Amino acid sequence: MRLLDSRRLTGPNLLFDVPGAILDLANDDVPHAAVPGAWRDALRAMLDALGWGGEADAARAFPGGWSLAFTAPIDALYAATEVNEWAFAEASRVLRGEPRSDFAVERARLAEVIASERRPALIALAAAANERGLTFLSDDKRVSVGLGTGSRSWPLSRTPASPERVRWNGLHNVPVALVTGTNGKTTTVRLLAEMARAAGRVAGITSTDQVDVGDVTVAVGDFSGPNGARTVLRDRRVELAVLEVARGGILRRGLPVPLAQAALVTNVANDHLGEYGIHDLDALADAKLVVAKSVGDDGRVVLNADDPRLLARGPGLGRPLTWFTLDADHPLVAAHVAAGGDACRLEGDELVLHAGGARHPVVSMRDVPVALGGAARHNVANALAAIGVASALGLPLAAMRAGLSQFDNSPGRNPGRLNHWQIDGREVILDFAHNPHGLAALVATARSLPARRRGIVIGQAGDRDDESIAELTRVAWSLQPDRVFVKEMESYLRGRERGVIPGLIAAELRRLGARDEIVSHHDTELAAVQAALAWSAPGDLVVLTVHEDREAVTARLEEWAREKEEKAEPMGERRG
């Protein structure tokens, strides 16, 4: 057996509703079915000896290995990982017929590790916060009680010695929404931020791009994990929080907050399979639905009824549901609404909220800029999802309508997500589409737009397997492009040699029937984009999937648009 990863789970997670420790192992050389029993025997003996006998344990099989976990106190999670690693090592010795370790020696060592980490004051503060219905958050640097405008935090080293020393008056929580799914998360989070702004609320949002509080960008980068969430939740300006929660963060650490008013899963599709013991779409759906654990009886889990895995799992969650769908006649959603349930549907051209037994038209699809007049069906779905979450957060209909009507696909408002230019008779679309599902939505949008010729820039990261790269290529080819510009992405090689990914893409294109003369290979993303723009002519549509140099590509497009405008000015022409 090989240890693949050992980590803390700091919040509700795939296996438990509480923190703990988990390890993933590859099972190469011992009977697969024997692994959890041997690990559990060692673990239970050690937990009993350490006074942790009441903690729960769980084993989850995946192809070629196991995830082994147990619950643990929040002030001893590092020590818990060492306990788990010892149990794994002991199980390995037993299954290989090797001598056992000296239990007394290991017990003494682990007890010392636990004692060095324990923080009784932190446990007392967490219990006092829980008694008052306040959210408690802690990490390696800080501890906090309450959320947003009602929060107070301290350096971990200065945790109040006793709850009596805390001024509890004025501490409170603020509404929180968790947003996850394979695609559509960032756009939906931004739509919700716009709705909150229209309602006069200061929203704190996290995404794979940045952290924003109101109109202020607090940090730039991928903050879809717990650190970004805590940054927002401890900011005393925040009146409402909308947190993008990525699959990786859920599997690495669990949820960033134990309680939320709304949890959204946009969709479930093939992306990053093979990591953290998640090897198929059913397991991925289960991982994403961990966000439902944060929702109480007064909240809402918002799910995509057009996704078969979410449709199958939703009724079994035991949480209040709000469905959203592009199909006004969806049978399950129709029955849900008839029974008084909440839903968001596209009815004709109208985005409609059904809530509290009443029908509330929100906005026409034609008045939602990100929908491109209905061409971008995936953004219509994102808008419906945002309405469902906004309703759960208590935002008024007028704010939903204003937010959806005001938010557009410009690089400044929704960078990297269906950014659209009309330049000298050409249509140019830039998007982050980085997996087959996301690219399929982009291609469907592009195919609905009239064009004389179509070109596409594609590439892929090296941590995808060959079949995933081939699948992405097949989706790109479904655009029926006249030219394909294949890009190298130096910062996304991830263990692959240069040229390998473009070679796989080119080979699949040839297999699909692409002629060699319509496929070109470019050493950088920007070079591929420049080649595509140089090839294009008025009447053409160019689709740019951009992952590595978005700012440089966006700047080049804006510069190119200005150049075309300046040339057209003597004839009185202007960019569309």
N, C-alpha and C positions, 0 to 999 in steps of 0.2 A: 504494500500500500504506500502511496505517496501523498504527502500533505500538499494540497494546492493553495490553500488560503486559510488563515485563521483571523477572526476579527470580532470586534464588539458589535452588538446590536443595541443602539442607544434608544430606540423607540419601538412602537408596534411594528411587527415584521411578518414575513410570510408564515412563520411557524408559531409565533406567540403574539399576544396582545401587549406584552411587557418587554423590557430590555433583557438582554442575556448575552451569550457568547455562542459563536457558530464556527465550524470549520468545514471545508470542502476537501474531499480526498478522492484520489483516483485509485480504483481497486484493480490492481494488475496481477497479483500473485497469490491471493487467498480466495476461498469460496465467498462469493458475493453475499449470499444470504446470511453468512455467519458474522459479518462485520458489525451490524448494529447491536447484536447480543453481546459480543465480546466487549465492545466499547461501553455499553450500558452497565455491564457488570463492574467494570473498573470504575466508571464514573460514579455510580451509586455508592460504592464502598467509600470512595474518597469524599463525596458530598456528605455522607453520614458522619464520617470522621471529622469533617471540618465544621459541622453544625449547620450545614446547608441541606439537610435531608428533605425539606419541604419544597425545594425547587423542582420544577417540571423539566422533562427532557423530551426530545423528539428526534427522529431519524427520517430523512427524506431521501429516497433513491432517485438517481438520475442515470442515464446511460453511461456505464463505465465508472460509477462512483456513488458517493453518499455525501449528503450534508448532515452533520451531527451537531445538535444544539441543546442548550439548556438555559433556563432563566437564571438570573443572578441579581443581587442588589446593585443599585445604580452607582454606589460608591466603591464597587469592587469589580468593575467590568474588565479592566486590564488583567487583574488576578484571575478572573473567570476564564479568560482565554488560555492562561497557563494551565489551569486545571483541565480544560478541555484537551489541550495538547498532550498533557501527561496521560489522560485516559486513552487518547488515540495511540500514543506510543506503547502503552501497556497492552492494549488490545492487539497491536501489531506483534508484540513479543509472544503473546499467548497463541495467536493463530499460526505463527511460524514455528511454534514449539521451542522458543528461546526462553532463557531464564527470566523470571519476573524481576522487577525492580524492588528495592528495599522500601516497602510501603511506609514504614515508620519514618524513614529519612525523608521521603517525598512528602508525607503529610506535614512534617515539621517545616520543610522548606516552603510549601504552599501556604501554610498558616501564617508564616512570617510575611510572605508577599501580600496576603490579604490584609493583615494588620497594618502594614505600611501604607496601604491605599485608603483604608477606611476613614470616613469623615462623618462622625455622628451628628455634627451640627447641620450638615447638608441633608441628612435623612430627616432630621427633626423639622427643618424648614420645608422640605417637600411635603411632609405629612400635614403641617399646619396650612400650607397653601391648598392642599387637596380638601381639607375640612372646610375651607372657605370658598370652594369652587373656583379657585384660581389656577391658571396654568403655571406649572413649574418647569423651568428649562435649566439645564446645566451642561457644561462642557469642560474642556481642560483649562479654560481661562476664566470663565465667568459663570455666575449663577443668577437666575432672575425669577421674579414672581409677577404674575399678571402679564398682559400683552399690550403692545403699542402705547397709547396714551395713558393706559392704566398700569404700566409696568414699572418695576424698579429692579435694578441689577447691581451686583457687587462683584469685584474680583474674587475668584474662587478662594484665594488665600485670606479674604476678609469676609467670608460667609458669616452672617450674624451668629453669635455663640448660642443664642436661644431665640425661638420665635417671639418671645415677649419683647425683644429689642427692635422688632420691625414695626414701623408705622403702617398699619394695614389700611387705615382710612384712605380712600381715594384709589386704592388698587383695584383693578378690574380687568376683564378680558375684552378683546375686540373681535368682531366677526372674522373668521378665517375660512378661506376656500383653498383646497388642494386640487391641483390640475395635473393629470397625467395622461398617458396614452402614447402610441407610437408616433403619430404625427398630429399637428394642429395645436399643440400645447401652447407654444409661444404666442401665436396669433390670438388664441382665445384669451390668454392672460392679458394681452394688450387691449383687447376689446373690453374686457371687464374693467381695466384701469380707466378706460375712456368713459365707461358708464358711471363709475364712481366719481370721476371728475365732474361729469354732468350733474351728478346729484349733490355736488358740493362737499364731497368726502375726500380726505387725504388718504389715498391708497398706497400701501407699500407692496411692491411686486418684485418677484424674483423670476429669472428666466435663464436660458442658456446663454444669453447675451449680456445681461447686466442686472443690477439692483437699482430700483427707482423708488423714491419716496415722494409722492406728489409729482411735481415737475422737475425734481432734482435727481440726477443720476448719482448714486452713492458709490457704486463700484462697477467696473466693466470686466466681463469675462463670464465663464460658465458658473452660475450661482444657483443651479437647480438642485443642489444638495442641502444638507442640514445647516451648513455654515451660512449660506445665503439666507435661509429661512430665519435663523436666529438673528441675523443682522436686522432684518425687517421687523421681527416680532419684538425686539427690544428697543426699537426707535420710538421715542415718546411723541413723535409727530403723527404716527400712523393710527388712523381711525378704522381701517379695514385692510386686511392682508389677503393677497392672492398669490399663492406660491406654486410655481411650476415644480413638480416633483418627478424627477427622472427615474427610470427603471434602475439605473446603477445605484443611485442614492438609496432607494428602497431596499435593494438587496445587500448593499454594503453596510448600512447603518439602521435601516428601518425608517419610519416616518419621523419628520422633524418636529411634530407637535402631536400630542395625544388626542386633542379634541378639535373638531372643525365643524362649522355650520353647513359646509357643502364640500363634496368630493366629486370630481368629474373624471371619467375615463373617456377620452375622445374616440379611441379605436385600438385594435390590437392587430399588429402585422409583423412580418418577418424583419427583425433588426436586432443585431447583437446577440443572436442565439449562440449558445455554447459557453456563456459566461455565468459564473456563480451558480452552476447547476441547473440553468434554464436552457433546455435543449429543444423545446418545441413550443408551438403557439398556445397550447392549452396551459402549459406551465407559465408562459409569459402572461397570459390573461389572469391567472391566479396571482401572480406577483403584482400586477398593476392594480388589481382589485383590493390589495392591502389597504389602499386609501379609504375604503369603506369602513374600516375598523375605527376610524377617527370620528365617525358621524353618529350622533346620538338620536334619540327618538324625536327630537325637535329639529333635526337637520334634514338634509336631502343628499342622496347619492344620485348623480346625474349621469345617465348612461346612453350610449348610442344604440338605439334599437335596430339600426341597419347593420350592426356588427354581430354575426351569429354567435360568437363566443360570449359576448356581453349579454346578448338577448337570453342565452341559455342560463347564465349564471345569476343574472340580476334578481329574479324572484327568490333565490335561495340565500340571499345576503342577510335577510332579516332586518333590513333598514328601509326607511321611507324612500321611494324611488321617484325620480323625474326622468322620463324617457324623452329623447329627441330623435326625430326622423325626418327624412326628406320625402317620405311616402305618406301622404295624407290619409291613405286607406290601410295603413299598416294594421293588421288584425289585432295583434297583441296590444298595441298602443291604443287602438280604438276601444278595446274592452277595458283597458286601464282607465281611460278617460270616462267611459260610461259608468265605471264604478266609483267615480269621484277622485281618481288619481290625477297627478300633475303630469303634463307633457308639453313639449314644444314641437310644433309641426309646421312644415311648409304646405300651406293650403292655397293652391293656385300660385299667385305671386306674393302671397302674404305670409310673413313669419308670425305665427300665432302661439300665444301662451295659454294653456289650459291650467288653471290653478284655482283651488278653493271651490270647485264645481262651476266655475264661470269661464267663458271664452274671452280672451283679451287679444285682439289684433295689435301687434306691436309696430311693424314697419313693412313696407313693400320691399321685396327683394331688389327692385330696381333702384331703391334709395339706399342701398348698402354698398358703398364703394368697393369694399374688398371682394364683393361677389362678382364684379365686372359684368353687371347686368344679368347675372345668372349663369354666365359662362364658367365661373369658378365654383362648381358645385360643392367642393370640399370646404370652401369658405362660407357657403350658405349653411353647411352643417356646423361649422365653428360658431357662426352667429347664433344658431339655435341653441347650441350648447351653452354659450355665454348667457343667453336669456334665462335658461334653466338655473344656472348658478346665481345670476343676479337676483332672481326671484327668491332663491333660498337665503340670500344675504339680506333680503328686505329692501333692495333698491327699487324705486318707483318706476312705473312703466315709462313715464316721460324721460327719465334718465337712460333707460335701455334704448329708447327710440333715438334720443339725441346722440348717445355714444355710437350706435351702429351707423348713424347717418354722417357723423363727423369724421370717423376714423377711415383712413385710406391706405393704399398700398405704396405710398411714397417711401423712399429709402429713409427719410427722417422719422417717419411714424412707425413703419413696420419693416425695419431693415432686414434684407435677405429673404423676405417672404412675399413672393409674387409681385415684386417690384416691376412696374410697367412703364416703358417709354414708347413714345411715338416720335421717331427721329427721321425727318426727311422722307416720309412715306414708308418707313420701315416700322415694324412692331418688334420691340425687344422686351423679353421677360427674363428677370433674374430671380432665382429661387434657390433655397438651401437644399432642395430635394436630395436626400442622401440615402434613401432606401427604395426598394421597388414600389412599395405602397405610396410613398410620397411622390415618387416620380410619376406613377400612374395618374395621380390626381393632377399633376402639372401637365402631363401629356394630354389628358382629357380636356383641360382648359385650353391648351394651345390648339388642339384639333378643332375646337369650336369656333376659333377665330379665323376669318378668311385670310388666305395668303397665296401668293403666286408660287413661292418656294418656301421650304422650311429647313432650317439648320439647327443643330443642337450640339452643345458642348457637354461632354460627360467625362467622368472619372470615378474612382472609388478608392476608399481607404484599404490598406493592406490587411486589416484585421478581419475582413470578411472572407468566407471560404469561396472556393472557385465557383460553386453552384450559385451562390448569392450574387457574385459578380456577373455571371451569365444571365441570371434572372433580371438584374438591373439593365443589362444590355438589351434583352428582349423587349423590356418595357420601352426603352428609348427608341428601339426600331419600330415600335407600334405607332410612333409619330409619322412614319413614312417619310423620313427626312431626305432631302436632296443632298445634304452634306452632314457628315459627322466629324466633329473635332474632338479627338481624344486627348485628354490632358494628363500629364504627370503631376503628382502632388507630393513634393519632397517631404513636407512635415506630416504626411499621413501614410508614409511607407509602412510603418509599424511592423518591422521585421521582414518585409519583402524587399527584393532588390529592385533598383530602378528599371523600368521597362517591362516588368512582369505584369503589372495590372493593365497597362495599355495593350500589351500583347494578348492577354486573355480577352479583353474587350474586342480587339480587332479580329481575333480568331472566331469569336461568337458572331460578330457581324458578318464575316465571310460565310459562316455556316448558314446564316439566315438569308443569304443571297446578296449582300452588299458588294458592289464592285469596288475593287481596290482604289480606284481613282476618286471615290467620294469619301474616303476615310483618310484622315491625316492625324499624325501624332505630334504633340507639342510638348516641349520640355517643362513648361510652367502653365499654371492656370491662366495667368494674364496673357501669355503668348497665344493660348488657344482662343481666348475671348477676342483678342485683337485680330486674329486670323478670321474668325467668324464674322466680325463686323466688316472687315475689308472685303470679304466674299459677298456680303449682302448687298442688295439693291432695292430701290423703291418697290413696294409690294410684297417684300419678303417678311417672314417671321423668324426671329432668332431666339432660341431658348438657351439660356445660360444657367447651368447648375454650378453654383459657386460655393466653395467650402473653405478655401485657404486664404484668399486675398480679396475678401468682399469689399473692403474699403477702397483698395486700389482699383478694383474693377468698377465700382460705383463711381469713383472719381473720373475714371477714363470715359465712362458713358456720359457723365454730365459734361465733360470737356468736349466730347464728340458732338453732343447735342448743341452746345454753344457754337461750335465751329460751323455746323450745318445751318444754324439760325443766322449767323453772321453772313454766310454766303447767300442766303435766301433773302436777306433784308432789302437789297435793291429792288427786288421784284415784289416786295410787300408780303412775302411769305412769312409764316411763323410756325414754330413747332406746335404740334397738336397736343 
